Amino acid sequence: MQRKSLARKILAVFLTMMLMPTTVSAVQILKYSDHEPLGGMRTSFIKNVFFTEIEKESHGRLKVDDHWNGELARSYDALGVVKEGKVADMAIVVPEYTAKEFPLQQIFKSFPVGPTGDKQVEFFRKAYATIPEFQAELAKQNVVNIFLATGYPVAFFSTKPLSALGDIKGTKWRSASFWHQDFLKNSGAIPVSMPWGEGIYDALKAGSLDGLMVNVDSGFELNVHKTAPNVLISKDLWLGHVYPLVMNKETWNKLADQDKQAIQRAAQKAYQTLGSVMDSSFDVMVSESRDKGVNIRELKPDEVKHWETATHYQDVQSKWVKEQESLGVKDAGPVMNKVTVLMNETMK
């Protein structure tokens, strides 16, 4: 009997040892797609902070296979790719590039002035957590939001010195945002539509374009400052650019509860430092640009307030709401009101 008992114990130990490698190696790979190259503030933060925390919080059960610079999907194709879930499990989907699918998420860019740093992070988190229509838009596209990355403020890059923002009157300015094009028009400038790329640099150099209204980091990355070296900045100049990092819904549903919770904890930890990282990165970028001879001036609070008034943004918002309602987007008005209330509360 003792021999049989000992044999059973040895067999149990042997089976346990046989099973251990399988348990340890049970790692799930999540394939991630991003349209931008790795190296910028947002992309570096996602990889080095958020993805690192996912692996840490899941104790190695989850690993991210990250792909950058449109390797798996271009910016305008990202939603379709992650919605299907075959090429990528996760991706950055930019609402501005998917206006048809995410009409309500266009509202964020309709404000000329807004929060920065930690307050900006808090604003977007509250918006997606408390305004169900945003989550409904995502769910309709078969994706689940797991993290919200944000962007830098707007800057004005001009070929000529600007003593004030009012100096843009009568001059040609490029912006990709339909909101910002209306802001420019209402401020007396001539809005110009032009594809993003070297053509902008060439137009500024040739004098067919006087300036560029764009998030400050993109302007510097395109070397716009070499032909438009006069830059007006303010952390309060709201861009409203949000980068939802979403996961295919089926992929999310198949995850064990402990892994879902690990991702949520990773996001929570990442949010704790995102605002301060954005602020410090902005300061470093501005300082380095000044060292290179770029003429950068930070707008005073009263100048920012004057810009906000000059844009007549509330009229622009009302016009947009009517257009969307005529297209069948019945929630446009109520959601605009909800976001406005949240913005006002955040800016107190």
Helices and strands as residue ranges (DSSP letters): H 2-24, E 28-33, H 41-45, I 46-51, H 52-57, E 62-67, G 75-77, H 78-84, E 90-92, G 95-97, G 104-110, H 117-130, H 132-140, E 143-150, E 154-158, G 165-168, E 172-174, H 178-186, E 190-192, H 198-206, E 211-215, H 216-221, G 224-226, E 230-233, E 242-248, H 249-254, H 257-291, E 295-298, H 301-310, H 313-326, H 332-346
